[in-house]
C-alpha cells in the first residue's frame, strides 16, 4: 500500500508555521521591552540629585520624522524644537520629595539617531537621554509618579542609585501602577521592599537586544520580504522531494549569508539600483524554469547559489539603514541571519502545511504548482519592470 510521505508530518508542520510566524509579530512585545522608558535617579553626598530619563521619543512624544529633525539640529534649534517635549515631560513625570511636589531642572540632553528607518522601527530604539537636577538630600525620601494621561513606551523601569548603598533600588511602573511609592535616599537597606518585576525586567535587558536581531531578520522575510518569499516558493514548487528542496534552500542561505557579511563589513558594495532588479529577474527565472523543466537539473543548485549571492546584497542594502551595534556587530549579523533562515523555514513549512498533502496527486502540477508558479513569475516580472522603468 502506497503511503503519503507528506500527510504524516502535516500537523507538525502546521504547528511549526504558527510558532515561527509568531516571530513576525513579536515587535509588539519585545519592542516594548527594548524601547521601554528608563528613569535613573543618582544621589550624591553633596549637591543635587541627578535624574536621567531615557525614552524612545520617536515612538512616543513625537513622530519619528520630528525626532530625526531634532537629532540633526544645532543646539540652539534643539532648544526650540523640544519645547513641546519638555512641557509634556514636566507634566507627565512628577516627583515628590518627603511627600511634597518637587520640580526638576533640565540640564542637558542627547538625541542619538542612526537613520530615519532605525527610528521608525521599534526593534531598533533610538533612546534619547534627558538629564535633570532635583533638589533632594540623602536625608530625604523620593517618589516618582507618571500622570494618568502620560503615554510612554511601557513598562517604565525606575532605578535609584543611592550613595552609600551597594545595590540599586528598582521599581517597575506600568499603565496600571504609575507610582513608585516612597523610597528613602539614606544608605541603610533594612526593610527595603524588593520589586520582583523590576528585577526580572532588568535581568532581561541583557538578552533582549540579541533576540531583537533574530526578529528583525525574520521580519525581513515575513512579512516584509515579498520578493524573497516568492523566490523560496519558486524553489518549493519545482522540488518533488524534501531532500532536494532542503539542499537548494541551504545553498541559497549559505550564499546570501556570504555576500551579506562581505557587504556589511565593507568588502563588497553594489548599488541597490542594480541589485533589486536582478533579484526580481531571479524570481522570473526560477518560475519559468519551474514551468518548462520536467525535472530538477544538476546545474539548478549552482543557479540557486548564484541568486543567493544577489539576495544577500539585497539584505545588506536594507540593513545599512538600521543601526547595528559596533560592540557586537558580528553577533548581531549572525543573529539576523538566523532570523532570515527561520523566515525561510516558515515559508516552506507554511507551503507544506497548505499543499504538501497533495504533492503526490496526479493533478498537483496542473492544478496547484503551475498556477502558483505563473503567479510567482508575474509578480517577479512586475517587480522587474517597476525597478527598472519606474
SULNOR-V699420 format. One record per residue. N is the residue number from 1. PHI is phi in degrees with one decimal (999 if undefined). D_LAST is the distance of its C-alpha to the last C-alpha in whole Angstrom. Layout:
N/PHI/D_LAST ; N/PHI/D_LAST
This chain:
1/999/56 ; 2/-80.0/52 ; 3/-104.4/50 ; 4/-88.0/47 ; 5/-69.5/46 ; 6/-97.1/43 ; 7/-69.0/45 ; 8/-63.9/47 ; 9/-82.7/44 ; 10/-56.7/42 ; 11/-67.4/44 ; 12/-70.7/43 ; 13/-64.7/40 ; 14/-64.1/39 ; 15/-63.9/41 ; 16/-62.0/39 ; 17/-58.8/36 ; 18/-64.2/37 ; 19/-66.4/38 ; 20/-70.3/35 ; 21/-64.5/33 ; 22/-61.4/35 ; 23/-62.4/33 ; 24/-67.6/30 ; 25/-118.1/32 ; 26/-74.8/34 ; 27/-63.1/32 ; 28/-66.1/34 ; 29/-94.8/38 ; 30/-66.9/37 ; 31/-65.5/35 ; 32/-59.5/38 ; 33/-79.9/40 ; 34/-71.1/38 ; 35/-105.2/37 ; 36/-60.9/40 ; 37/-79.5/42 ; 38/-117.7/45 ; 39/-122.4/48 ; 40/-112.1/50 ; 41/-107.6/54 ; 42/-121.9/56 ; 43/-93.5/59 ; 44/-130.9/61 ; 45/-60.5/65 ; 46/-133.2/65 ; 47/91.3/62 ; 48/-71.4/60 ; 49/-80.5/58 ; 50/-96.2/54 ; 51/-123.3/51 ; 52/-113.4/48 ; 53/-102.8/45 ; 54/-106.9/42 ; 55/-143.3/40 ; 56/-84.3/36 ; 57/-63.2/35 ; 58/-69.1/31 ; 59/-114.3/32 ; 60/-138.4/35 ; 61/-87.0/36 ; 62/-155.6/33 ; 63/-76.8/29 ; 64/-60.8/27 ; 65/-64.6/26 ; 66/-67.0/29 ; 67/-67.5/31 ; 68/-61.2/28 ; 69/-65.2/29 ; 70/-63.5/33 ; 71/-65.1/33 ; 72/-98.7/31 ; 73/-86.4/33 ; 74/-72.7/37 ; 75/-59.0/40 ; 76/-64.0/41 ; 77/-68.4/38 ; 78/-60.7/38 ; 79/-58.9/41 ; 80/-77.7/40 ; 81/-68.8/37 ; 82/-96.5/39 ; 83/-59.2/42 ; 84/-66.8/40 ; 85/-63.9/40 ; 86/-58.6/44 ; 87/-65.2/45 ; 88/-64.5/43 ; 89/-69.7/45 ; 90/-66.0/48 ; 91/-87.1/49 ; 92/-78.1/47 ; 93/-101.5/49 ; 94/-117.8/53 ; 95/-117.7/55 ; 96/-129.0/59 ; 97/-116.4/62 ; 98/54.5/65 ; 99/81.4/64 ; 100/-111.1/63 ; 101/-55.4/60 ; 102/-129.9/59 ; 103/-97.6/56 ; 104/-103.3/54 ; 105/-117.0/52 ; 106/-70.2/49 ; 107/-106.7/49 ; 108/-159.9/46 ; 109/-153.4/43 ; 110/-136.3/40 ; 111/-125.0/36 ; 112/-68.5/34 ; 113/-159.1/31 ; 114/-79.1/29 ; 115/-167.4/25 ; 116/-64.4/24 ; 117/-62.5/23 ; 118/-67.4/26 ; 119/-66.4/28 ; 120/-71.4/26 ; 121/-90.5/27 ; 122/-65.8/30 ; 123/-83.9/31 ; 124/-126.4/31 ; 125/-63.8/33 ; 126/-107.3/33 ; 127/-83.6/37 ; 128/-74.6/38 ; 129/-119.5/42 ; 130/-113.4/44 ; 131/-106.6/48 ; 132/-119.8/50 ; 133/-115.2/54 ; 134/-133.5/57 ; 135/-76.8/60 ; 136/-149.9/62 ; 137/-104.4/65 ; 138/-60.5/66 ; 139/-86.2/68 ; 140/-91.5/66 ; 141/-121.0/64 ; 142/-133.6/60 ; 143/-136.3/58 ; 144/-120.3/54 ; 145/-131.9/53 ; 146/-101.5/49 ; 147/-59.2/49 ; 148/-61.2/49 ; 149/-96.0/46 ; 150/-93.1/44 ; 151/-112.5/41 ; 152/-132.6/40 ; 153/-60.1/39 ; 154/-92.4/42 ; 155/-76.8/44 ; 156/-114.8/46 ; 157/-97.1/48 ; 158/-100.8/51 ; 159/-123.8/52 ; 160/-116.6/55 ; 161/-95.4/57 ; 162/-105.0/60 ; 163/-58.0/63 ; 164/95.7/65 ; 165/-110.2/64 ; 166/-73.2/62 ; 167/-114.2/60 ; 168/-74.0/57 ; 169/-104.0/58 ; 170/-122.8/54 ; 171/-136.2/54 ; 172/-111.5/51 ; 173/-103.5/50 ; 174/-133.6/48 ; 175/-58.9/47 ; 176/-104.6/50 ; 177/-140.6/52 ; 178/-94.4/51 ; 179/-117.9/55 ; 180/-77.7/56 ; 181/79.1/59 ; 182/-80.3/62 ; 183/-122.8/61 ; 184/-74.1/64 ; 185/-94.2/63 ; 186/-79.5/67 ; 187/-74.0/67 ; 188/-68.5/69 ; 189/-117.3/67 ; 190/-62.2/70 ; 191/75.3/69 ; 192/-71.4/65 ; 193/-71.3/63 ; 194/-102.4/60 ; 195/-93.6/57 ; 196/-62.6/56 ; 197/-59.4/52 ; 198/-65.4/52 ; 199/-64.4/53 ; 200/-67.1/51 ; 201/-66.0/48 ; 202/-62.1/49 ; 203/-65.7/49 ; 204/-73.0/46 ; 205/-63.2/44 ; 206/-72.6/45 ; 207/-105.3/43 ; 208/-62.3/40 ; 209/-58.9/38 ; 210/-65.5/38 ; 211/-60.6/37 ; 212/-61.7/34 ; 213/-71.4/32 ; 214/-65.3/33 ; 215/-64.9/31 ; 216/-61.5/28 ; 217/-62.1/28 ; 218/-62.1/29 ; 219/-70.0/26 ; 220/-74.6/23 ; 221/-102.5/24 ; 222/-120.7/25 ; 223/-105.7/24 ; 224/-91.8/21 ; 225/-103.9/20 ; 226/-60.2/19 ; 227/-68.6/17 ; 228/-69.7/21 ; 229/-61.4/23 ; 230/-61.1/21 ; 231/-65.5/22 ; 232/-62.8/26 ; 233/-65.3/26 ; 234/-61.6/25 ; 235/-66.0/28 ; 236/-64.2/30 ; 237/-78.2/30 ; 238/-95.5/31 ; 239/-68.5/34 ; 240/-93.6/37 ; 241/-131.4/39 ; 242/-70.6/39 ; 243/-63.1/40 ; 244/-60.3/37 ; 245/-65.9/34 ; 246/-64.0/36 ; 247/-62.7/36 ; 248/-65.8/32 ; 249/-65.8/31 ; 250/-63.9/34 ; 251/-62.0/32 ; 252/-60.8/29 ; 253/-65.2/30 ; 254/-60.3/32 ; 255/-67.0/29 ; 256/-71.9/27 ; 257/-66.4/29 ; 258/-63.1/30 ; 259/-71.0/27 ; 260/-62.4/26 ; 261/-63.5/30 ; 262/-62.1/29 ; 263/-68.8/26 ; 264/-68.8/28 ; 265/-88.9/31 ; 266/85.9/29 ; 267/-82.7/30 ; 268/-131.8/26 ; 269/-144.0/23 ; 270/-126.6/20 ; 271/-58.8/16 ; 272/-60.9/14 ; 273/-62.9/11 ; 274/-94.9/14 ; 275/-66.9/15 ; 276/-63.3/13 ; 277/-62.7/11 ; 278/-67.7/15 ; 279/-63.3/16 ; 280/-62.4/14 ; 281/-64.7/16 ; 282/-64.8/19 ; 283/-67.1/19 ; 284/-61.5/18 ; 285/-61.1/21 ; 286/-61.2/23 ; 287/-65.2/23 ; 288/-66.1/24 ; 289/-63.0/27 ; 290/-62.9/28 ; 291/-71.1/28 ; 292/-106.2/30 ; 293/-88.4/32 ; 294/-89.4/35 ; 295/-154.0/36 ; 296/-81.2/35 ; 297/-69.8/35 ; 298/-58.4/36 ; 299/-77.0/33 ; 300/-58.5/31 ; 301/-62.2/32 ; 302/-65.3/31 ; 303/-64.5/28 ; 304/-62.0/27 ; 305/-64.5/29 ; 306/-62.7/26 ; 307/-68.4/23 ; 308/-60.9/25 ; 309/-59.8/25 ; 310/-64.5/21 ; 311/-65.3/21 ; 312/-62.7/23 ; 313/-65.8/21 ; 314/-66.0/19 ; 315/-60.7/22 ; 316/-63.1/22 ; 317/-61.1/19 ; 318/-73.9/20 ; 319/-64.3/23 ; 320/-65.4/23 ; 321/-87.2/22 ; 322/-117.6/25 ; 323/-68.0/29 ; 324/-109.3/31 ; 325/-64.3/35 ; 326/-66.3/36 ; 327/-73.0/39 ; 328/-136.3/38 ; 329/-61.5/35 ; 330/-62.8/36 ; 331/-64.9/37 ; 332/-62.9/34 ; 333/-65.3/32 ; 334/-62.8/34 ; 335/-67.9/34 ; 336/-59.9/31 ; 337/-62.7/31 ; 338/-60.5/33 ; 339/-63.3/31 ; 340/-60.8/28 ; 341/-63.7/31 ; 342/-62.8/33 ; 343/-64.1/29 ; 344/-65.5/29 ; 345/-62.9/33 ; 346/-63.6/32 ; 347/-62.2/29 ; 348/-66.1/32 ; 349/-62.6/35 ; 350/-65.5/33 ; 351/-65.2/32 ; 352/-62.2/36 ; 353/-63.0/37 ; 354/-83.0/35 ; 355/-127.2/36 ; 356/-59.0/38 ; 357/-67.7/41 ; 358/-101.7/40 ; 359/-65.7/39 ; 360/-89.4/42 ; 361/-78.2/42 ; 362/-66.0/42 ; 363/-92.5/39 ; 364/-59.8/37 ; 365/-64.1/34 ; 366/-74.3/34 ; 367/-93.8/34 ; 368/-123.2/32 ; 369/-63.8/31 ; 370/-67.1/29 ; 371/-59.5/27 ; 372/-64.0/26 ; 373/-66.0/25 ; 374/-64.8/23 ; 375/-63.9/21 ; 376/-64.9/20 ; 377/-61.8/19 ; 378/-63.6/17 ; 379/-63.5/16 ; 380/-62.0/15 ; 381/-64.4/13 ; 382/-62.7/11 ; 383/-64.2/10 ; 384/-62.6/10 ; 385/-65.0/7 ; 386/-63.2/5 ; 387/-85.4/6 ; 388/-108.2/6 ; 389/-98.7/4 ; 390/-99.3/0
